[in-house]
Amino acid sequence: MKIGTLGALATALGITGTVGAFIWWYAFYDEIGKIVGVRGRPPLECLYSSSGPCGLVAGVSSFAGVTPYNPMLLWVAVAATVFGVILMVVGRDSDDSGPVKISRTEDPPF
């Protein structure tokens, strides 16, 4: 598999994972908000962090029967996207067509 193709695949998986993390985050905190009786936008810091109140809510959510959101998905997806973009750039600059051919125009001087 060529480097550029691998990069495109990693980028596509990373973007898909990022969208999936966003949907999971929104659905989780929306459901918790309905259970608790709070309306409004879910806390943005809980999209990328599980510290403080975000971790508390995720820990208590198991009692409500809700699968807690884990920001690790977002971080892995973003890393895959960045890695994929880097591979696509590197793959564009390299030639994967086969072995390097060396041609000499003159014999060495020894």
C-alpha positions in Angstrom: 0.0 0.0 0.0 1.3 3.4 -0.9 2.0 6.0 1.8 -0.4 8.5 0.4 -3.2 5.8 0.3 -2.5 4.8 3.9 -2.6 8.5 4.9 -6.0 9.0 3.2 -7.3 6.0 5.0 -6.0 7.2 8.4 -7.5 10.6 7.7 -10.9 9.2 6.8 -10.9 7.0 9.9 -9.8 10.0 12.1 -12.5 12.3 10.8 -15.1 9.6 11.2 -14.0 9.0 14.8 -14.1 12.7 15.5 -17.6 13.0 14.3 -18.5 9.8 16.2 -17.0 11.3 19.4 -18.9 14.5 19.0 -22.2 12.6 18.5 -21.5 10.3 21.5 -20.6 13.3 23.7 -23.7 15.3 22.7 -26.0 12.3 23.1 -24.5 11.3 26.5 -24.8 14.8 28.1 -28.2 15.4 26.5 -29.5 12.2 28.1 -27.9 13.1 31.5 -29.5 16.5 31.2 -32.9 15.0 30.7 -32.5 12.7 33.7 -31.3 15.5 36.0 -33.7 18.1 34.5 -31.2 20.5 33.1 -31.6 22.0 29.7 -29.0 23.6 27.5 -25.9 22.9 25.6 -23.7 20.1 26.9 -20.4 21.3 28.5 -17.8 21.7 25.8 -14.9 21.0 28.1 -16.3 17.5 28.6 -15.8 16.8 24.9 -12.0 16.7 25.4 -11.5 16.2 29.2 -12.7 13.8 31.8 -11.5 15.7 34.8 -13.5 17.5 37.5 -17.3 17.5 37.0 -17.0 15.7 33.7 -15.5 12.7 35.4 -18.0 12.8 38.2 -20.9 12.8 35.8 -19.4 10.0 33.8 -18.8 8.0 37.0 -22.3 8.5 38.3 -24.0 7.8 34.9 -23.6 4.1 35.3 -26.2 4.2 38.0 -28.6 5.7 35.5 -27.9 3.0 33.0 -26.2 5.3 30.5 -22.9 4.4 28.8 -20.5 7.2 29.8 -18.7 9.3 27.2 -15.0 8.8 27.1 -12.9 11.7 25.5 -10.1 9.1 24.6 -12.0 8.5 21.4 -11.7 12.1 20.4 -8.0 12.2 21.1 -7.3 9.0 19.2 -9.4 10.2 16.3 -7.6 13.6 16.2 -4.2 11.9 16.3 -5.2 9.6 13.5 -6.4 12.6 11.4 -3.1 14.4 12.0 -1.0 11.3 11.3 -3.0 10.7 8.1 -2.5 14.2 6.8 1.2 14.0 7.5 1.4 10.6 5.6 -0.6 12.1 2.7 1.9 15.0 2.4 4.9 12.7 2.7 3.3 10.3 0.2 2.8 13.1 -2.3 6.5 14.0 -2.2 7.8 10.5 -2.5 7.8 8.3 -5.5 6.7 4.7 -4.7 7.0 3.5 -8.3 9.8 1.1 -7.7 13.6 0.8 -7.1 15.8 3.8 -7.6 17.6 3.7 -11.0 21.1 5.2 -11.0 22.6 6.2 -14.3 26.3 7.2 -14.7 27.5 9.5 -17.4 31.1 8.7 -16.8 33.3 6.1 -15.1 34.8 6.7 -11.7 38.3 8.2 -11.8 40.1 5.1 -10.3 
